Amino acid sequence: MVILSHLEALAESLEINLRYEDLEGETAFASGGLCRIKNQYVIFVNDRASIKEKIQTLAKALIRFDLTRVYVKPALRDLLEQEKGDRA
């Protein structure tokens, strides 16, 4: 739960809106994802997803941003780097 809170705070520091929604009927966004609405980034997160799935959704979205100028706790940065490696 702490990791999820840190990811949420990171999104907030990047001025990315988070929306926890019931995405059960949305097959394209079953767990959630990043989108852009009126020049504002929004991360949709399935509120019915497990904590692990919520963390994965946020991590996958946040690795798309330049985090070099933002302080990210080392353990969180490791998690994001691992997610980057998994996507490659």
PDB file with one MODEL, atoms N, CA, C and O in Angstrom:
MODEL        1
ATOM      1  N   MET A   1       0.825  -1.193   0.000  1.00  0.00           N
ATOM      2  CA  MET A   1       0.000   0.000   0.000  1.00  0.00           C
ATOM      3  C   MET A   1       0.871   1.259   0.000  1.00  0.00           C
ATOM      4  O   MET A   1       0.490   2.280  -0.573  1.00  0.00           O
ATOM      5  N   VAL A   2       2.038   1.185   0.642  1.00  0.00           N
ATOM      6  CA  VAL A   2       2.942   2.330   0.688  1.00  0.00           C
ATOM      7  C   VAL A   2       3.442   2.658  -0.716  1.00  0.00           C
ATOM      8  O   VAL A   2       3.519   3.828  -1.093  1.00  0.00           O
ATOM      9  N   ILE A   3       3.781   1.630  -1.488  1.00  0.00           N
ATOM     10  CA  ILE A   3       4.261   1.849  -2.852  1.00  0.00           C
ATOM     11  C   ILE A   3       3.177   2.528  -3.680  1.00  0.00           C
ATOM     12  O   ILE A   3       3.464   3.446  -4.447  1.00  0.00           O
ATOM     13  N   LEU A   4       1.955   2.090  -3.530  1.00  0.00           N
ATOM     14  CA  LEU A   4       0.849   2.701  -4.264  1.00  0.00           C
ATOM     15  C   LEU A   4       0.730   4.178  -3.903  1.00  0.00           C
ATOM     16  O   LEU A   4       0.544   5.016  -4.785  1.00  0.00           O
ATOM     17  N   SER A   5       0.834   4.497  -2.644  1.00  0.00           N
ATOM     18  CA  SER A   5       0.770   5.899  -2.197  1.00  0.00           C
ATOM     19  C   SER A   5       1.896   6.730  -2.795  1.00  0.00           C
ATOM     20  O   SER A   5       1.682   7.873  -3.197  1.00  0.00           O
ATOM     21  N   HIS A   6       3.096   6.157  -2.856  1.00  0.00           N
ATOM     22  CA  HIS A   6       4.228   6.874  -3.439  1.00  0.00           C
ATOM     23  C   HIS A   6       4.031   7.096  -4.940  1.00  0.00           C
ATOM     24  O   HIS A   6       4.375   8.157  -5.462  1.00  0.00           O
ATOM     25  N   LEU A   7       3.482   6.105  -5.630  1.00  0.00           N
ATOM     26  CA  LEU A   7       3.209   6.261  -7.060  1.00  0.00           C
ATOM     27  C   LEU A   7       2.137   7.327  -7.287  1.00  0.00           C
ATOM     28  O   LEU A   7       2.238   8.120  -8.223  1.00  0.00           O
ATOM     29  N   GLU A   8       1.129   7.347  -6.447  1.00  0.00           N
ATOM     30  CA  GLU A   8       0.089   8.373  -6.551  1.00  0.00           C
ATOM     31  C   GLU A   8       0.683   9.761  -6.328  1.00  0.00           C
ATOM     32  O   GLU A   8       0.342  10.704  -7.042  1.00  0.00           O
ATOM     33  N   ALA A   9       1.564   9.887  -5.346  1.00  0.00           N
ATOM     34  CA  ALA A   9       2.207  11.166  -5.067  1.00  0.00           C
ATOM     35  C   ALA A   9       3.093  11.590  -6.234  1.00  0.00           C
ATOM     36  O   ALA A   9       3.148  12.773  -6.570  1.00  0.00           O
ATOM     37  N   LEU A  10       3.778  10.647  -6.848  1.00  0.00           N
ATOM     38  CA  LEU A  10       4.616  10.949  -8.006  1.00  0.00           C
ATOM     39  C   LEU A  10       3.758  11.464  -9.152  1.00  0.00           C
ATOM     40  O   LEU A  10       4.112  12.451  -9.799  1.00  0.00           O
ATOM     41  N   ALA A  11       2.649  10.813  -9.404  1.00  0.00           N
ATOM     42  CA  ALA A  11       1.734  11.270 -10.461  1.00  0.00           C
ATOM     43  C   ALA A  11       1.262  12.690 -10.160  1.00  0.00           C
ATOM     44  O   ALA A  11       1.206  13.536 -11.052  1.00  0.00           O
ATOM     45  N   GLU A  12       0.930  12.939  -8.919  1.00  0.00           N
ATOM     46  CA  GLU A  12       0.481  14.279  -8.529  1.00  0.00           C
ATOM     47  C   GLU A  12       1.583  15.315  -8.758  1.00  0.00           C
ATOM     48  O   GLU A  12       1.312  16.417  -9.234  1.00  0.00           O
ATOM     49  N   SER A  13       2.821  14.962  -8.420  1.00  0.00           N
ATOM     50  CA  SER A  13       3.931  15.909  -8.607  1.00  0.00           C
ATOM     51  C   SER A  13       4.177  16.205 -10.082  1.00  0.00           C
ATOM     52  O   SER A  13       4.706  17.261 -10.429  1.00  0.00           O
ATOM     53  N   LEU A  14       3.792  15.270 -10.948  1.00  0.00           N
ATOM     54  CA  LEU A  14       3.913  15.467 -12.395  1.00  0.00           C
ATOM     55  C   LEU A  14       2.648  16.097 -12.988  1.00  0.00           C
ATOM     56  O   LEU A  14       2.526  16.247 -14.204  1.00  0.00           O
ATOM     57  N   GLU A  15       1.716  16.461 -12.112  1.00  0.00           N
ATOM     58  CA  GLU A  15       0.444  17.076 -12.506  1.00  0.00           C
ATOM     59  C   GLU A  15      -0.378  16.171 -13.423  1.00  0.00           C
ATOM     60  O   GLU A  15      -1.004  16.619 -14.384  1.00  0.00           O
ATOM     61  N   ILE A  16      -0.348  14.885 -13.087  1.00  0.00           N
ATOM     62  CA  ILE A  16      -1.147  13.889 -13.804  1.00  0.00           C
ATOM     63  C   ILE A  16      -2.345  13.554 -12.925  1.00  0.00           C
ATOM     64  O   ILE A  16      -2.190  13.203 -11.755  1.00  0.00           O
ATOM     65  N   ASN A  17      -3.531  13.664 -13.493  1.00  0.00           N
ATOM     66  CA  ASN A  17      -4.737  13.332 -12.750  1.00  0.00           C
ATOM     67  C   ASN A  17      -4.883  11.825 -12.637  1.00  0.00           C
ATOM     68  O   ASN A  17      -4.595  11.084 -13.577  1.00  0.00           O
ATOM     69  N   LEU A  18      -5.333  11.387 -11.476  1.00  0.00           N
ATOM     70  CA  LEU A  18      -5.633   9.967 -11.259  1.00  0.00           C
ATOM     71  C   LEU A  18      -7.132   9.829 -11.094  1.00  0.00           C
ATOM     72  O   LEU A  18      -7.773  10.592 -10.370  1.00  0.00           O
ATOM     73  N   ARG A  19      -7.678   8.834 -11.785  1.00  0.00           N
ATOM     74  CA  ARG A  19      -9.105   8.567 -11.649  1.00  0.00           C
ATOM     75  C   ARG A  19      -9.296   7.082 -11.400  1.00  0.00           C
ATOM     76  O   ARG A  19      -8.975   6.244 -12.242  1.00  0.00           O
ATOM     77  N   TYR A  20      -9.823   6.779 -10.231  1.00  0.00           N
ATOM     78  CA  TYR A  20     -10.163   5.403  -9.904  1.00  0.00           C
ATOM     79  C   TYR A  20     -11.616   5.191 -10.323  1.00  0.00           C
ATOM     80  O   TYR A  20     -12.534   5.819  -9.795  1.00  0.00           O
ATOM     81  N   GLU A  21     -11.795   4.293 -11.280  1.00  0.00           N
ATOM     82  CA  GLU A  21     -13.113   4.057 -11.864  1.00  0.00           C
ATOM     83  C   GLU A  21     -13.384   2.557 -11.911  1.00  0.00           C
ATOM     84  O   GLU A  21     -12.463   1.741 -11.874  1.00  0.00           O
ATOM     85  N   ASP A  22     -14.660   2.215 -11.992  1.00  0.00           N
ATOM     86  CA  ASP A  22     -15.056   0.827 -12.208  1.00  0.00           C
ATOM     87  C   ASP A  22     -14.930   0.561 -13.704  1.00  0.00           C
ATOM     88  O   ASP A  22     -15.786   0.984 -14.480  1.00  0.00           O
ATOM     89  N   LEU A  23     -13.880  -0.131 -14.114  1.00  0.00           N
ATOM     90  CA  LEU A  23     -13.604  -0.377 -15.525  1.00  0.00           C
ATOM     91  C   LEU A  23     -13.944  -1.801 -15.930  1.00  0.00           C
ATOM     92  O   LEU A  23     -13.440  -2.302 -16.935  1.00  0.00           O
ATOM     93  N   GLU A  24     -14.783  -2.444 -15.164  1.00  0.00           N
ATOM     94  CA  GLU A  24     -15.093  -3.854 -15.395  1.00  0.00           C
ATOM     95  C   GLU A  24     -15.595  -4.127 -16.806  1.00  0.00           C
ATOM     96  O   GLU A  24     -15.210  -5.132 -17.404  1.00  0.00           O
ATOM     97  N   GLY A  25     -16.436  -3.268 -17.353  1.00  0.00           N
ATOM     98  CA  GLY A  25     -16.987  -3.492 -18.681  1.00  0.00           C
ATOM     99  C   GLY A  25     -16.119  -2.977 -19.804  1.00  0.00           C
ATOM    100  O   GLY A  25     -16.470  -3.135 -20.973  1.00  0.00           O
ATOM    101  N   GLU A  26     -15.002  -2.369 -19.482  1.00  0.00           N
ATOM    102  CA  GLU A  26     -14.113  -1.779 -20.485  1.00  0.00           C
ATOM    103  C   GLU A  26     -12.972  -2.741 -20.781  1.00  0.00           C
ATOM    104  O   GLU A  26     -11.990  -2.782 -20.039  1.00  0.00           O
ATOM    105  N   THR A  27     -13.086  -3.508 -21.843  1.00  0.00           N
ATOM    106  CA  THR A  27     -12.059  -4.516 -22.132  1.00  0.00           C
ATOM    107  C   THR A  27     -10.736  -3.890 -22.535  1.00  0.00           C
ATOM    108  O   THR A  27      -9.684  -4.450 -22.229  1.00  0.00           O
ATOM    109  N   ALA A  28     -10.750  -2.752 -23.207  1.00  0.00           N
ATOM    110  CA  ALA A  28      -9.501  -2.118 -23.633  1.00  0.00           C
ATOM    111  C   ALA A  28      -8.714  -1.591 -22.433  1.00  0.00           C
ATOM    112  O   ALA A  28      -7.485  -1.543 -22.470  1.00  0.00           O
ATOM    113  N   PHE A  29      -9.406  -1.204 -21.390  1.00  0.00           N
ATOM    114  CA  PHE A  29      -8.756  -0.648 -20.214  1.00  0.00           C
ATOM    115  C   PHE A  29      -9.089  -1.482 -18.983  1.00  0.00           C
ATOM    116  O   PHE A  29      -9.442  -0.928 -17.942  1.00  0.00           O
ATOM    117  N   ALA A  30      -8.984  -2.786 -19.086  1.00  0.00           N
ATOM    118  CA  ALA A  30      -9.397  -3.671 -17.994  1.00  0.00           C
ATOM    119  C   ALA A  30      -8.749  -3.286 -16.666  1.00  0.00           C
ATOM    120  O   ALA A  30      -9.426  -3.263 -15.638  1.00  0.00           O
ATOM    121  N   SER A  31      -7.467  -2.987 -16.670  1.00  0.00           N
ATOM    122  CA  SER A  31      -6.813  -2.591 -15.424  1.00  0.00           C
ATOM    123  C   SER A  31      -6.588  -1.094 -15.348  1.00  0.00           C
ATOM    124  O   SER A  31      -6.284  -0.567 -14.278  1.00  0.00           O
ATOM    125  N   GLY A  32      -6.733  -0.400 -16.474  1.00  0.00           N
ATOM    126  CA  GLY A  32      -6.540   1.044 -16.506  1.00  0.00           C
ATOM    127  C   GLY A  32      -5.420   1.409 -17.452  1.00  0.00           C
ATOM    128  O   GLY A  32      -4.872   0.555 -18.149  1.00  0.00           O
ATOM    129  N   GLY A  33      -5.086   2.683 -17.468  1.00  0.00           N
ATOM    130  CA  GLY A  33      -4.006   3.135 -18.333  1.00  0.00           C
ATOM    131  C   GLY A  33      -3.978   4.639 -18.462  1.00  0.00           C
ATOM    132  O   GLY A  33      -4.807   5.353 -17.898  1.00  0.00           O
ATOM    133  N   LEU A  34      -3.003   5.100 -19.221  1.00  0.00           N
ATOM    134  CA  LEU A  34      -2.762   6.517 -19.417  1.00  0.00           C
ATOM    135  C   LEU A  34      -3.491   7.007 -20.657  1.00  0.00           C
ATOM    136  O   LEU A  34      -3.509   6.337 -21.689  1.00  0.00           O
ATOM    137  N   CYS A  35      -4.088   8.177 -20.544  1.00  0.00           N
ATOM    138  CA  CYS A  35      -4.655   8.816 -21.720  1.00  0.00           C
ATOM    139  C   CYS A  35      -4.510  10.328 -21.558  1.00  0.00           C
ATOM    140  O   CYS A  35      -4.125  10.831 -20.503  1.00  0.00           O
ATOM    141  N   ARG A  36      -4.827  11.013 -22.617  1.00  0.00           N
ATOM    142  CA  ARG A  36      -4.722  12.473 -22.606  1.00  0.00           C
ATOM    143  C   ARG A  36      -6.092  13.037 -22.962  1.00  0.00           C
ATOM    144  O   ARG A  36      -6.671  12.689 -23.991  1.00  0.00           O
ATOM    145  N   ILE A  37      -6.599  13.901 -22.108  1.00  0.00           N
ATOM    146  CA  ILE A  37      -7.893  14.524 -22.318  1.00  0.00           C
ATOM    147  C   ILE A  37      -7.705  16.029 -22.238  1.00  0.00           C
ATOM    148  O   ILE A  37      -7.320  16.573 -21.203  1.00  0.00           O
ATOM    149  N   LYS A  38      -7.988  16.695 -23.367  1.00  0.00           N
ATOM    150  CA  LYS A  38      -7.848  18.162 -23.430  1.00  0.00           C
ATOM    151  C   LYS A  38      -6.485  18.613 -22.909  1.00  0.00           C
ATOM    152  O   LYS A  38      -6.405  19.466 -22.025  1.00  0.00           O
ATOM    153  N   ASN A  39      -5.433  18.048 -23.448  1.00  0.00           N
ATOM    154  CA  ASN A  39      -4.045  18.389 -23.102  1.00  0.00           C
ATOM    155  C   ASN A  39      -3.679  18.128 -21.643  1.00  0.00           C
ATOM    156  O   ASN A  39      -2.707  18.696 -21.143  1.00  0.00           O
ATOM    157  N   GLN A  40      -4.427  17.294 -20.966  1.00  0.00           N
ATOM    158  CA  GLN A  40      -4.119  16.911 -19.592  1.00  0.00           C
ATOM    159  C   GLN A  40      -3.997  15.401 -19.524  1.00  0.00           C
ATOM    160  O   GLN A  40      -4.890  14.676 -19.962  1.00  0.00           O
ATOM    161  N   TYR A  41      -2.880  14.929 -18.969  1.00  0.00           N
ATOM    162  CA  TYR A  41      -2.722  13.489 -18.805  1.00  0.00           C
ATOM    163  C   TYR A  41      -3.581  12.997 -17.650  1.00  0.00           C
ATOM    164  O   TYR A  41      -3.693  13.646 -16.610  1.00  0.00           O
ATOM    165  N   VAL A  42      -4.182  11.838 -17.860  1.00  0.00           N
ATOM    166  CA  VAL A  42      -5.028  11.197 -16.854  1.00  0.00           C
ATOM    167  C   VAL A  42      -4.665   9.721 -16.827  1.00  0.00           C
ATOM    168  O   VAL A  42      -4.541   9.082 -17.872  1.00  0.00           O
ATOM    169  N   ILE A  43      -4.499   9.190 -15.636  1.00  0.00           N
ATOM    170  CA  ILE A  43      -4.300   7.755 -15.484  1.00  0.00           C
ATOM    171  C   ILE A  43      -5.590   7.196 -14.882  1.00  0.00           C
ATOM    172  O   ILE A  43      -5.995   7.554 -13.776  1.00  0.00           O
ATOM    173  N   PHE A  44      -6.218   6.307 -15.650  1.00  0.00           N
ATOM    174  CA  PHE A  44      -7.401   5.614 -15.154  1.00  0.00           C
ATOM    175  C   PHE A  44      -6.934   4.329 -14.488  1.00  0.00           C
ATOM    176  O   PHE A  44      -6.126   3.584 -15.043  1.00  0.00           O
ATOM    177  N   VAL A  45      -7.448   4.083 -13.307  1.00  0.00           N
ATOM    178  CA  VAL A  45      -7.105   2.886 -12.546  1.00  0.00           C
ATOM    179  C   VAL A  45      -8.403   2.185 -12.163  1.00  0.00           C
ATOM    180  O   VAL A  45      -9.327   2.802 -11.635  1.00  0.00           O
ATOM    181  N   ASN A  46      -8.453   0.896 -12.436  1.00  0.00           N
ATOM    182  CA  ASN A  46      -9.637   0.125 -12.085  1.00  0.00           C
ATOM    183  C   ASN A  46      -9.721   0.020 -10.568  1.00  0.00           C
ATOM    184  O   ASN A  46      -8.841  -0.557  -9.929  1.00  0.00           O
ATOM    185  N   ASP A  47     -10.780   0.577  -9.999  1.00  0.00           N
ATOM    186  CA  ASP A  47     -10.889   0.550  -8.539  1.00  0.00           C
ATOM    187  C   ASP A  47     -11.168  -0.842  -7.988  1.00  0.00           C
ATOM    188  O   ASP A  47     -11.079  -1.059  -6.780  1.00  0.00           O
ATOM    189  N   ARG A  48     -11.503  -1.784  -8.859  1.00  0.00           N
ATOM    190  CA  ARG A  48     -11.727  -3.171  -8.417  1.00  0.00           C
ATOM    191  C   ARG A  48     -10.465  -4.034  -8.556  1.00  0.00           C
ATOM    192  O   ARG A  48     -10.465  -5.200  -8.161  1.00  0.00           O
ATOM    193  N   ALA A  49      -9.410  -3.472  -9.105  1.00  0.00           N
ATOM    194  CA  ALA A  49      -8.168  -4.216  -9.299  1.00  0.00           C
ATOM    195  C   ALA A  49      -7.486  -4.457  -7.945  1.00  0.00           C
ATOM    196  O   ALA A  49      -7.745  -3.759  -6.965  1.00  0.00           O
ATOM    197  N   SER A  50      -6.623  -5.448  -7.925  1.00  0.00           N
ATOM    198  CA  SER A  50      -5.836  -5.710  -6.712  1.00  0.00           C
ATOM    199  C   SER A  50      -4.798  -4.592  -6.552  1.00  0.00           C
ATOM    200  O   SER A  50      -4.536  -3.834  -7.486  1.00  0.00           O
ATOM    201  N   ILE A  51      -4.225  -4.507  -5.377  1.00  0.00           N
ATOM    202  CA  ILE A  51      -3.174  -3.519  -5.124  1.00  0.00           C
ATOM    203  C   ILE A  51      -2.034  -3.713  -6.128  1.00  0.00           C
ATOM    204  O   ILE A  51      -1.522  -2.739  -6.679  1.00  0.00           O
ATOM    205  N   LYS A  52      -1.641  -4.954  -6.364  1.00  0.00           N
ATOM    206  CA  LYS A  52      -0.560  -5.254  -7.299  1.00  0.00           C
ATOM    207  C   LYS A  52      -0.895  -4.735  -8.698  1.00  0.00           C
ATOM    208  O   LYS A  52      -0.042  -4.143  -9.360  1.00  0.00           O
ATOM    209  N   GLU A  53      -2.126  -4.951  -9.148  1.00  0.00           N
ATOM    210  CA  GLU A  53      -2.540  -4.484 -10.475  1.00  0.00           C
ATOM    211  C   GLU A  53      -2.571  -2.959 -10.538  1.00  0.00           C
ATOM    212  O   GLU A  53      -2.212  -2.370 -11.558  1.00  0.00           O
ATOM    213  N   LYS A  54      -2.994  -2.326  -9.460  1.00  0.00           N
ATOM    214  CA  LYS A  54      -3.008  -0.857  -9.416  1.00  0.00           C
ATOM    215  C   LYS A  54      -1.584  -0.316  -9.508  1.00  0.00           C
ATOM    216  O   LYS A  54      -1.325   0.656 -10.218  1.00  0.00           O
ATOM    217  N   ILE A  55      -0.667  -0.951  -8.787  1.00  0.00           N
ATOM    218  CA  ILE A  55       0.744  -0.539  -8.833  1.00  0.00           C
ATOM    219  C   ILE A  55       1.285  -0.716 -10.238  1.00  0.00           C
ATOM    220  O   ILE A  55       1.977   0.167 -10.745  1.00  0.00           O
ATOM    221  N   GLN A  56       0.988  -1.833 -10.878  1.00  0.00           N
ATOM    222  CA  GLN A  56       1.456  -2.071 -12.246  1.00  0.00           C
ATOM    223  C   GLN A  56       0.883  -1.047 -13.223  1.00  0.00           C
ATOM    224  O   GLN A  56       1.597  -0.565 -14.103  1.00  0.00           O
ATOM    225  N   THR A  57      -0.375  -0.718 -13.080  1.00  0.00           N
ATOM    226  CA  THR A  57      -1.003   0.273 -13.956  1.00  0.00           C
ATOM    227  C   THR A  57      -0.322   1.623 -13.814  1.00  0.00           C
ATOM    228  O   THR A  57       0.006   2.267 -14.811  1.00  0.00           O
ATOM    229  N   LEU A  58      -0.110   2.049 -12.580  1.00  0.00           N
ATOM    230  CA  LEU A  58       0.543   3.340 -12.353  1.00  0.00           C
ATOM    231  C   LEU A  58       1.990   3.321 -12.840  1.00  0.00           C
ATOM    232  O   LEU A  58       2.446   4.275 -13.470  1.00  0.00           O
ATOM    233  N   ALA A  59       2.704   2.251 -12.553  1.00  0.00           N
ATOM    234  CA  ALA A  59       4.104   2.160 -12.981  1.00  0.00           C
ATOM    235  C   ALA A  59       4.216   2.197 -14.496  1.00  0.00           C
ATOM    236  O   ALA A  59       5.062   2.911 -15.034  1.00  0.00           O
ATOM    237  N   LYS A  60       3.381   1.443 -15.187  1.00  0.00           N
ATOM    238  CA  LYS A  60       3.413   1.430 -16.651  1.00  0.00           C
ATOM    239  C   LYS A  60       3.140   2.808 -17.234  1.00  0.00           C
ATOM    240  O   LYS A  60       3.731   3.192 -18.243  1.00  0.00           O
ATOM    241  N   ALA A  61       2.253   3.542 -16.602  1.00  0.00           N
ATOM    242  CA  ALA A  61       1.941   4.890 -17.079  1.00  0.00           C
ATOM    243  C   ALA A  61       3.080   5.864 -16.771  1.00  0.00           C
ATOM    244  O   ALA A  61       3.453   6.671 -17.623  1.00  0.00           O
ATOM    245  N   LEU A  62       3.623   5.792 -15.576  1.00  0.00           N
ATOM    246  CA  LEU A  62       4.621   6.773 -15.151  1.00  0.00           C
ATOM    247  C   LEU A  62       5.975   6.608 -15.832  1.00  0.00           C
ATOM    248  O   LEU A  62       6.722   7.579 -15.945  1.00  0.00           O
ATOM    249  N   ILE A  63       6.310   5.401 -16.289  1.00  0.00           N
ATOM    250  CA  ILE A  63       7.613   5.235 -16.942  1.00  0.00           C
ATOM    251  C   ILE A  63       7.666   5.939 -18.290  1.00  0.00           C
ATOM    252  O   ILE A  63       8.739   6.061 -18.881  1.00  0.00           O
ATOM    253  N   ARG A  64       6.546   6.393 -18.773  1.00  0.00           N
ATOM    254  CA  ARG A  64       6.509   7.101 -20.051  1.00  0.00           C
ATOM    255  C   ARG A  64       6.953   8.554 -19.920  1.00  0.00           C
ATOM    256  O   ARG A  64       7.111   9.248 -20.924  1.00  0.00           O
ATOM    257  N   PHE A  65       7.153   9.014 -18.691  1.00  0.00           N
ATOM    258  CA  PHE A  65       7.520  10.399 -18.441  1.00  0.00           C
ATOM    259  C   PHE A  65       8.986  10.513 -18.053  1.00  0.00           C
ATOM    260  O   PHE A  65       9.582   9.570 -17.532  1.00  0.00           O
ATOM    261  N   ASP A  66       9.556  11.684 -18.314  1.00  0.00           N
ATOM    262  CA  ASP A  66      10.940  11.958 -17.936  1.00  0.00           C
ATOM    263  C   ASP A  66      10.985  12.212 -16.431  1.00  0.00           C
ATOM    264  O   ASP A  66      10.474  13.221 -15.946  1.00  0.00           O
ATOM    265  N   LEU A  67      11.586  11.305 -15.717  1.00  0.00           N
ATOM    266  CA  LEU A  67      11.651  11.412 -14.259  1.00  0.00           C
ATOM    267  C   LEU A  67      13.030  11.832 -13.766  1.00  0.00           C
ATOM    268  O   LEU A  67      13.303  11.774 -12.567  1.00  0.00           O
ATOM    269  N   THR A  68      13.895  12.251 -14.673  1.00  0.00           N
ATOM    270  CA  THR A  68      15.263  12.602 -14.284  1.00  0.00           C
ATOM    271  C   THR A  68      15.321  13.863 -13.429  1.00  0.00           C
ATOM    272  O   THR A  68      16.264  14.034 -12.658  1.00  0.00           O
ATOM    273  N   ARG A  69      14.347  14.736 -13.546  1.00  0.00           N
ATOM    274  CA  ARG A  69      14.367  15.998 -12.792  1.00  0.00           C
ATOM    275  C   ARG A  69      13.423  15.990 -11.598  1.00  0.00           C
ATOM    276  O   ARG A  69      13.170  17.023 -10.979  1.00  0.00           O
ATOM    277  N   VAL A  70      12.915  14.816 -11.292  1.00  0.00           N
ATOM    278  CA  VAL A  70      11.974  14.669 -10.184  1.00  0.00           C
ATOM    279  C   VAL A  70      12.593  13.720  -9.170  1.00  0.00           C
ATOM    280  O   VAL A  70      13.152  12.685  -9.532  1.00  0.00           O
ATOM    281  N   TYR A  71      12.486  14.090  -7.877  1.00  0.00           N
ATOM    282  CA  TYR A  71      12.991  13.170  -6.860  1.00  0.00           C
ATOM    283  C   TYR A  71      12.049  11.977  -6.757  1.00  0.00           C
ATOM    284  O   TYR A  71      10.843  12.121  -6.556  1.00  0.00           O
ATOM    285  N   VAL A  72      12.632  10.814  -6.899  1.00  0.00           N
ATOM    286  CA  VAL A  72      11.895   9.561  -6.747  1.00  0.00           C
ATOM    287  C   VAL A  72      12.677   8.709  -5.758  1.00  0.00           C
ATOM    288  O   VAL A  72      13.879   8.497  -5.921  1.00  0.00           O
ATOM    289  N   LYS A  73      11.994   8.226  -4.741  1.00  0.00           N
ATOM    290  CA  LYS A  73      12.670   7.390  -3.748  1.00  0.00           C
ATOM    291  C   LYS A  73      13.367   6.228  -4.452  1.00  0.00           C
ATOM    292  O   LYS A  73      12.821   5.671  -5.404  1.00  0.00           O
ATOM    293  N   PRO A  74      14.564   5.856  -3.998  1.00  0.00           N
ATOM    294  CA  PRO A  74      15.338   4.813  -4.676  1.00  0.00           C
ATOM    295  C   PRO A  74      14.570   3.509  -4.914  1.00  0.00           C
ATOM    296  O   PRO A  74      14.657   2.943  -6.004  1.00  0.00           O
ATOM    297  N   ALA A  75      13.836   3.031  -3.939  1.00  0.00           N
ATOM    298  CA  ALA A  75      13.090   1.779  -4.119  1.00  0.00           C
ATOM    299  C   ALA A  75      12.019   1.935  -5.200  1.00  0.00           C
ATOM    300  O   ALA A  75      11.762   1.009  -5.969  1.00  0.00           O
ATOM    301  N   LEU A  76      11.405   3.101  -5.248  1.00  0.00           N
ATOM    302  CA  LEU A  76      10.386   3.362  -6.257  1.00  0.00           C
ATOM    303  C   LEU A  76      11.022   3.490  -7.632  1.00  0.00           C
ATOM    304  O   LEU A  76      10.478   3.002  -8.622  1.00  0.00           O
ATOM    305  N   ARG A  77      12.169   4.144  -7.689  1.00  0.00           N
ATOM    306  CA  ARG A  77      12.888   4.264  -8.959  1.00  0.00           C
ATOM    307  C   ARG A  77      13.289   2.875  -9.467  1.00  0.00           C
ATOM    308  O   ARG A  77      13.211   2.605 -10.665  1.00  0.00           O
ATOM    309  N   ASP A  78      13.715   1.999  -8.559  1.00  0.00           N
ATOM    310  CA  ASP A  78      14.059   0.619  -8.937  1.00  0.00           C
ATOM    311  C   ASP A  78      12.850  -0.102  -9.535  1.00  0.00           C
ATOM    312  O   ASP A  78      12.969  -0.800 -10.541  1.00  0.00           O
ATOM    313  N   LEU A  79      11.698   0.073  -8.912  1.00  0.00           N
ATOM    314  CA  LEU A  79      10.473  -0.537  -9.411  1.00  0.00           C
ATOM    315  C   LEU A  79      10.151  -0.029 -10.817  1.00  0.00           C
ATOM    316  O   LEU A  79       9.790  -0.811 -11.697  1.00  0.00           O
ATOM    317  N   LEU A  80      10.282   1.274 -11.022  1.00  0.00           N
ATOM    318  CA  LEU A  80       9.991   1.854 -12.331  1.00  0.00           C
ATOM    319  C   LEU A  80      11.002   1.403 -13.377  1.00  0.00           C
ATOM    320  O   LEU A  80      10.633   1.144 -14.523  1.00  0.00           O
ATOM    321  N   GLU A  81      12.258   1.308 -12.998  1.00  0.00           N
ATOM    322  CA  GLU A  81      13.283   0.823 -13.920  1.00  0.00           C
ATOM    323  C   GLU A  81      13.023  -0.643 -14.294  1.00  0.00           C
ATOM    324  O   GLU A  81      13.212  -1.043 -15.443  1.00  0.00           O
ATOM    325  N   GLN A  82      12.596  -1.421 -13.324  1.00  0.00           N
ATOM    326  CA  GLN A  82      12.269  -2.827 -13.591  1.00  0.00           C
ATOM    327  C   GLN A  82      11.099  -2.904 -14.572  1.00  0.00           C
ATOM    328  O   GLN A  82      11.104  -3.732 -15.483  1.00  0.00           O
ATOM    329  N   GLU A  83      10.114  -2.056 -14.389  1.00  0.00           N
ATOM    330  CA  GLU A  83       8.956  -2.027 -15.297  1.00  0.00           C
ATOM    331  C   GLU A  83       9.388  -1.648 -16.700  1.00  0.00           C
ATOM    332  O   GLU A  83       8.890  -2.201 -17.681  1.00  0.00           O
ATOM    333  N   LYS A  84      10.316  -0.704 -16.795  1.00  0.00           N
ATOM    334  CA  LYS A  84      10.863  -0.324 -18.112  1.00  0.00           C
ATOM    335  C   LYS A  84      11.535  -1.514 -18.773  1.00  0.00           C
ATOM    336  O   LYS A  84      11.344  -1.770 -19.962  1.00  0.00           O
ATOM    337  N   GLY A  85      12.327  -2.242 -17.985  1.00  0.00           N
ATOM    338  CA  GLY A  85      13.025  -3.413 -18.501  1.00  0.00           C
ATOM    339  C   GLY A  85      12.062  -4.497 -18.952  1.00  0.00           C
ATOM    340  O   GLY A  85      12.296  -5.171 -19.955  1.00  0.00           O
ATOM    341  N   ASP A  86      10.988  -4.660 -18.213  1.00  0.00           N
ATOM    342  CA  ASP A  86       9.987  -5.671 -18.578  1.00  0.00           C
ATOM    343  C   ASP A  86       9.288  -5.321 -19.876  1.00  0.00           C
ATOM    344  O   ASP A  86       8.875  -6.215 -20.615  1.00  0.00           O
ATOM    345  N   ARG A  87       9.151  -4.055 -20.163  1.00  0.00           N
ATOM    346  CA  ARG A  87       8.451  -3.612 -21.385  1.00  0.00           C
ATOM    347  C   ARG A  87       9.354  -3.696 -22.610  1.00  0.00           C
ATOM    348  O   ARG A  87       8.869  -3.773 -23.739  1.00  0.00           O
ATOM    349  N   ALA A  88      10.661  -3.680 -22.388  1.00  0.00           N
ATOM    350  CA  ALA A  88      11.605  -3.682 -23.526  1.00  0.00           C
ATOM    351  C   ALA A  88      11.695  -5.015 -24.204  1.00  0.00           C
ATOM    352  O   ALA A  88      12.442  -5.167 -25.170  1.00  0.00           O
TER     353      ALA A  88
ENDMDL
END
